[in-house]
Amino acid sequence: MRIVGSLLAAVVGLLGLVFLIGAQGQVLRFAIGAVLIAAAGAIVYFMLLRPQVQQVQQTLVQKIDLSGDVNLERLTCQACNAPLSKDAISLKEGAIMVTCPSCGTTYQIEEKPKY
């Protein structure tokens, strides 16, 4: 839309300039040229006033409904056994990934079968 407005302002402004140059003392041509140049300026002014699209930040919240008995366990790193906080866990492409702040190891959490 900005390109169309710029082209329209350029054409109207150029046409107004042609009318001003070709006025040769005629008041009507001078007035039309002045009005066209003012219209080109107004187009540019309103294009600059147009509100810009703002980026919207989205937050994704994933809730998990657990069925059955659930026991709370302390999560530790598989490589160095350091305790992990909730900040070490992230969701990437649907997989739960852990990055250990102590040793820097990154791995995916996989639930072991309970049979």
VOPAGU-2260 file (C-alpha; in pm, 1 decimal, decimal comma):
REM VOPAGU-2260
SITE   aa  ch    i         X         Y         Z
SITE  MET   A    0       0,0       0,0       0,0
SITE  ARG   A    1     290,5     230,3      72,1
SITE  ILE   A    2     427,7     181,3    -280,7
SITE  VAL   A    3      91,4     265,9    -438,9
SITE  GLY   A    4      63,6     582,2    -228,8
SITE  SER   A    5     416,1     687,9    -320,4
SITE  LEU   A    6     352,5     635,5    -690,5
SITE  LEU   A    7      22,1     824,4    -671,5
SITE  ALA   A    8     186,5    1115,8    -490,0
SITE  ALA   A    9     466,7    1126,2    -747,9
SITE  VAL   A   10     225,3    1127,2   -1044,0
SITE  VAL   A   11      -1,5    1392,2    -890,8
SITE  GLY   A   12     298,3    1607,4    -792,4
SITE  LEU   A   13     452,9    1578,2   -1139,9
SITE  LEU   A   14     120,9    1669,7   -1301,2
SITE  GLY   A   15      93,6    1971,8   -1071,1
SITE  LEU   A   16     447,0    2076,3   -1166,4
SITE  VAL   A   17     356,1    2050,7   -1536,1
SITE  PHE   A   18      54,8    2274,9   -1477,4
SITE  LEU   A   19     267,6    2529,7   -1289,9
SITE  ILE   A   20     537,2    2538,5   -1557,2
SITE  GLY   A   21     282,9    2561,9   -1839,5
SITE  ALA   A   22      67,0    2827,5   -1670,4
SITE  GLN   A   23     206,8    3113,0   -1886,7
SITE  GLY   A   24      17,9    3372,8   -1690,1
SITE  GLN   A   25    -314,9    3188,2   -1682,7
SITE  VAL   A   26    -454,1    3191,7   -1330,3
SITE  LEU   A   27    -665,0    2874,2   -1371,9
SITE  ARG   A   28    -365,2    2659,9   -1474,5
SITE  PHE   A   29    -161,0    2804,6   -1187,9
SITE  ALA   A   30    -441,2    2725,2    -940,0
SITE  ILE   A   31    -480,0    2368,2   -1070,8
SITE  GLY   A   32    -102,9    2313,9   -1045,1
SITE  ALA   A   33     -97,6    2446,3    -687,9
SITE  VAL   A   34    -392,6    2224,5    -589,5
SITE  LEU   A   35    -227,4    1914,9    -743,4
SITE  ILE   A   36     101,6    1979,6    -563,1
SITE  ALA   A   37     -88,9    2033,1    -236,5
SITE  ALA   A   38    -276,1    1704,6    -298,0
SITE  ALA   A   39      55,1    1522,8    -351,4
SITE  GLY   A   40     183,9    1667,8     -23,2
SITE  ALA   A   41    -136,2    1560,5     153,3
SITE  ILE   A   42     -98,0    1204,4      21,3
SITE  VAL   A   43     256,5    1188,2     154,7
SITE  TYR   A   44     148,8    1340,3     488,1
SITE  PHE   A   45    -133,9    1090,8     539,8
SITE  MET   A   46      91,1     801,2     439,6
SITE  LEU   A   47     333,5     902,9     713,7
SITE  LEU   A   48      51,2     943,2     967,8
SITE  ARG   A   49     -86,1     596,4     898,9
SITE  PRO   A   50     -37,9     382,4    1211,4
SITE  GLN   A   51     229,2     117,2    1186,1
SITE  VAL   A   52     143,4    -246,6    1248,9
SITE  GLN   A   53     266,1    -347,3    1591,8
SITE  GLN   A   54     412,7    -686,8    1665,2
SITE  VAL   A   55     208,3    -891,9    1907,9
SITE  GLN   A   56     398,5   -1110,2    2151,0
SITE  GLN   A   57     230,5   -1443,3    2208,7
SITE  THR   A   58     278,8   -1664,0    2509,7
SITE  LEU   A   59     216,1   -2035,7    2478,7
SITE  VAL   A   60      93,5   -2216,2    2789,3
SITE  GLN   A   61      80,4   -2592,3    2777,6
SITE  LYS   A   62    -125,6   -2766,8    3042,5
SITE  ILE   A   63     -93,2   -3137,9    3098,7
SITE  ASP   A   64    -368,3   -3340,4    3260,4
SITE  LEU   A   65    -213,1   -3633,9    3443,2
SITE  SER   A   66    -423,7   -3935,2    3518,5
SITE  GLY   A   67    -354,3   -4175,7    3802,5
SITE  ASP   A   68    -105,2   -4136,8    4083,6
SITE  VAL   A   69     172,8   -3888,8    4025,9
SITE  ASN   A   70     479,9   -3866,7    4247,8
SITE  LEU   A   71     692,6   -3557,0    4258,3
SITE  GLU   A   72    1060,8   -3630,0    4202,5
SITE  ARG   A   73    1363,0   -3401,2    4195,4
SITE  LEU   A   74    1499,6   -3372,0    3843,7
SITE  THR   A   75    1874,9   -3420,8    3808,2
SITE  CYS   A   76    2110,8   -3409,8    3511,4
SITE  GLN   A   77    2175,9   -3744,1    3345,4
SITE  ALA   A   78    2540,7   -3652,7    3286,8
SITE  CYS   A   79    2656,6   -3492,1    3613,2
SITE  ASN   A   80    2365,6   -3550,8    3858,3
SITE  ALA   A   81    2337,6   -3176,2    3933,4
SITE  PRO   A   82    1988,3   -3062,7    4042,5
SITE  LEU   A   83    1788,4   -2894,4    3764,0
SITE  SER   A   84    1544,5   -2606,0    3801,6
SITE  LYS   A   85    1241,9   -2524,8    3588,9
SITE  ASP   A   86    1455,3   -2276,5    3389,5
SITE  ALA   A   87    1665,7   -2565,4    3255,9
SITE  ILE   A   88    1361,6   -2721,7    3087,0
SITE  SER   A   89    1227,1   -2598,6    2751,8
SITE  LEU   A   90     985,3   -2718,4    2486,7
SITE  LYS   A   91    1134,6   -2738,8    2135,0
SITE  GLU   A   92     928,7   -2871,6    1845,6
SITE  GLY   A   93     706,5   -3069,2    2080,8
SITE  ALA   A   94     992,6   -3235,9    2268,2
SITE  ILE   A   95    1085,7   -3158,9    2627,7
SITE  MET   A   96    1452,8   -3059,0    2625,8
SITE  VAL   A   97    1681,8   -3012,0    2926,8
SITE  THR   A   98    1997,4   -2799,4    2929,3
SITE  CYS   A   99    2208,8   -2849,3    3241,1
SITE  PRO   A  100    2344,1   -2518,4    3376,2
SITE  SER   A  101    2634,2   -2699,4    3545,5
SITE  CYS   A  102    2784,0   -2907,2    3263,7
SITE  GLY   A  103    2602,4   -2764,5    2959,3
SITE  THR   A  104    2467,3   -3101,5    2842,2
SITE  THR   A  105    2145,7   -3085,6    2638,0
SITE  TYR   A  106    1919,4   -3387,0    2605,7
SITE  GLN   A  107    1555,3   -3483,8    2559,0
SITE  ILE   A  108    1353,9   -3617,3    2850,8
SITE  GLU   A  109    1206,8   -3956,6    2773,6
SITE  GLU   A  110     969,0   -4133,6    3007,2
SITE  LYS   A  111    1078,5   -4483,9    3088,6
SITE  PRO   A  112     816,7   -4758,3    3071,3
SITE  LYS   A  113     673,5   -4854,5    3410,9
SITE  TYR   A  114     612,7   -5224,5    3357,9
